[in-house]
Amino acid sequence: MARPGLTAEDIDTLEELKAPLPKEVEAKALSAGGYPYDDEMSRKDYDKALYKLQVELAKLQDHVQQTGQRIVAVFEGRDAAGKGGTIKRFMEYLNPRYARTVALPKPTEREQGEWYFQRYVRHLPTRGEICLFDRSWYNRAGVERVFGFCSEADTERFFDEVPDFEAMLARDGVILFKFWLTIGRETQIERFHKRATDPLKRWKLSTIDIAALKKWDAYTNAISEMMERTDTARAPWTVIMANDKRRARVNALRHFLSHLDYEDKDARAVGTPDPKIVLGGRALI
């Protein structure tokens, strides 16, 4: 059984993660990591804003189909940062024939023998498509590096190649967004606890997720270097402060839509991304 005053270093198993959280963890879950708000966005304000943004997203998809644009949005972040929930709100009312989510499992033996980016290239959009990557080629700079699933030489080669890879996409006309959802440590522990105790969400937890709780600092260092070396003019990172899932989803949508032109765009409905929530990649260096 987990001890009173439980910290990330105390958690080794799913059963320990199910134990009641200390009050101090619950108290810091929203404010962790310097989150700029003292309360969550209200459900009423969230539902109102989300509806308007999803209407705009549907207009955008019509425009993308008519013009043949290709859009890629990469969603990255620490475990339990809210990537899947944010993607769900993007996809909820889009036509799945022309918008899809890419969430790849660990590479097969064949894929391990290929050029690293090759498995991701297969899933890039054709004309008129929007593709949302739930994790992406940035696995190499994050989980693979932190857990030793690749060598330092592999990581260095990735850092050398990724700016050119993304510049090639841009030159070929692909519109690329890179979102990093950032959360505080207590936020992550609370969300892991909720997953561990909810039988409908337990599938979201893996042994790697639990092991990652003890590698917070290693991830922090890896994220900082990744931002420094891959936040480029052609493919900049957009950091979303995500302790409050509602604000995170609304502001990710606002950022996405505000950077795209399409027919009958309602600028008032899109609104302006909150500068306290939407940051540049340099914020994590």
KARA-V548021 format. One record per backbone hydrogen bond with DSSP energy under -0.5 kcal/mol. NH is the residue of the N-H (numbers start at 1). CO is the residue of the C=O. E is the energy in kcal/mol with one decimal. If there is no record, write none. Layout:
NH_CO_E + NH_CO_E
This chain:
6_3_-0.7 + 10_7_-1.7 + 11_7_-0.5 + 11_8_-1.1 + 12_10_-0.7 + 17_13_-1.6 + 18_14_-1.2 + 19_15_-0.5 + 19_16_-1.0 + 25_22_-0.7 + 26_22_-1.7 + 27_23_-2.6 + 28_24_-1.3 + 29_25_-0.7 + 29_26_-0.8 + 32_28_-2.0 + 34_31_-1.0 + 35_31_-1.1 + 35_32_-0.5 + 46_42_-2.5 + 47_43_-2.9 + 48_44_-2.0 + 49_45_-2.3 + 50_46_-3.1 + 51_47_-2.1 + 52_48_-1.6 + 53_49_-2.2 + 54_50_-2.6 + 55_51_-1.9 + 56_52_-1.9 + 57_53_-2.1 + 58_54_-1.8 + 59_55_-1.8 + 60_56_-2.4 + 61_57_-2.2 + 62_58_-1.8 + 63_59_-2.0 + 64_60_-2.8 + 65_61_-2.5 + 66_62_-2.2 + 67_63_-2.4 + 68_64_-1.7 + 69_64_-0.9 + 70_173_-0.5 + 71_129_-2.1 + 72_175_-3.1 + 73_131_-2.4 + 74_177_-3.1 + 75_133_-2.8 + 76_74_-0.6 + 76_179_-2.8 + 78_181_-0.9 + 81_78_-1.7 + 86_82_-2.1 + 87_83_-2.6 + 88_84_-2.3 + 89_85_-1.5 + 90_86_-1.5 + 91_87_-2.6 + 92_88_-1.7 + 94_91_-1.7 + 96_94_-0.6 + 98_95_-2.0 + 99_95_-0.7 + 100_130_-2.1 + 102_132_-3.0 + 103_101_-0.6 + 112_108_-2.1 + 113_109_-0.6 + 113_110_-1.2 + 114_111_-1.5 + 118_115_-1.9 + 119_116_-0.5 + 120_117_-0.8 + 121_117_-2.1 + 122_118_-1.4 + 123_120_-1.5 + 124_121_-1.6 + 128_69_-1.4 + 129_69_-0.6 + 129_126_-1.5 + 130_98_-2.0 + 131_71_-2.8 + 132_100_-2.6 + 133_73_-2.8 + 133_131_-0.6 + 134_102_-2.5 + 134_132_-0.7 + 135_75_-1.8 + 135_133_-1.3 + 139_136_-1.9 + 140_137_-1.3 + 141_138_-0.6 + 142_138_-0.8 + 142_139_-0.7 + 144_139_-2.2 + 145_139_-0.6 + 146_142_-2.9 + 147_143_-2.3 + 148_145_-0.9 + 149_144_-2.2 + 150_144_-1.1 + 155_151_-2.1 + 156_152_-2.6 + 157_153_-2.3 + 158_154_-2.2 + 159_155_-2.5 + 160_156_-2.0 + 161_157_-2.1 + 162_158_-3.0 + 163_159_-0.6 + 165_161_-2.7 + 166_162_-2.6 + 167_163_-2.0 + 168_164_-2.3 + 169_165_-1.7 + 170_166_-2.1 + 171_167_-2.6 + 172_168_-1.7 + 173_170_-1.6 + 174_169_-2.4 + 175_70_-2.8 + 176_174_-0.7 + 177_72_-2.6 + 178_236_-0.6 + 179_74_-3.4 + 180_238_-2.8 + 181_76_-2.8 + 181_179_-0.5 + 182_180_-0.6 + 182_240_-2.5 + 188_184_-2.0 + 189_185_-2.2 + 190_186_-2.4 + 191_187_-2.2 + 192_188_-2.6 + 193_189_-2.4 + 194_190_-2.1 + 195_191_-2.1 + 196_192_-2.6 + 197_193_-1.7 + 198_194_-0.7 + 198_195_-0.7 + 199_197_-0.6 + 201_198_-1.7 + 202_198_-1.1 + 204_201_-2.0 + 205_202_-1.8 + 210_206_-1.9 + 211_207_-2.4 + 212_208_-2.0 + 213_209_-0.7 + 213_210_-1.0 + 214_211_-1.2 + 215_212_-1.6 + 216_213_-0.7 + 219_215_-2.6 + 220_216_-2.5 + 221_217_-2.4 + 222_218_-2.1 + 223_219_-3.1 + 224_220_-2.2 + 225_221_-2.1 + 226_222_-2.4 + 227_223_-2.6 + 228_224_-2.1 + 229_225_-2.1 + 230_226_-1.6 + 231_227_-1.6 + 232_230_-1.3 + 232_235_-1.2 + 238_178_-2.8 + 239_237_-0.5 + 239_279_-2.7 + 240_180_-2.9 + 241_239_-0.5 + 241_277_-2.7 + 242_182_-2.9 + 242_240_-0.6 + 245_243_-0.7 + 248_244_-2.2 + 249_245_-2.5 + 250_246_-2.4 + 251_247_-2.5 + 252_248_-2.3 + 253_249_-2.2 + 254_250_-2.3 + 255_251_-2.4 + 256_252_-2.3 + 257_253_-2.8 + 258_254_-2.5 + 259_255_-0.9 + 259_256_-0.7 + 260_257_-1.5 + 265_262_-1.1 + 267_265_-0.8 + 270_266_-2.2 + 271_267_-2.5 + 277_274_-1.4 + 278_274_-3.1 + 279_239_-3.2 + 279_277_-0.6 + 281_237_-1.0 + 283_280_-1.8 + 284_281_-1.8 + 285_282_-1.5
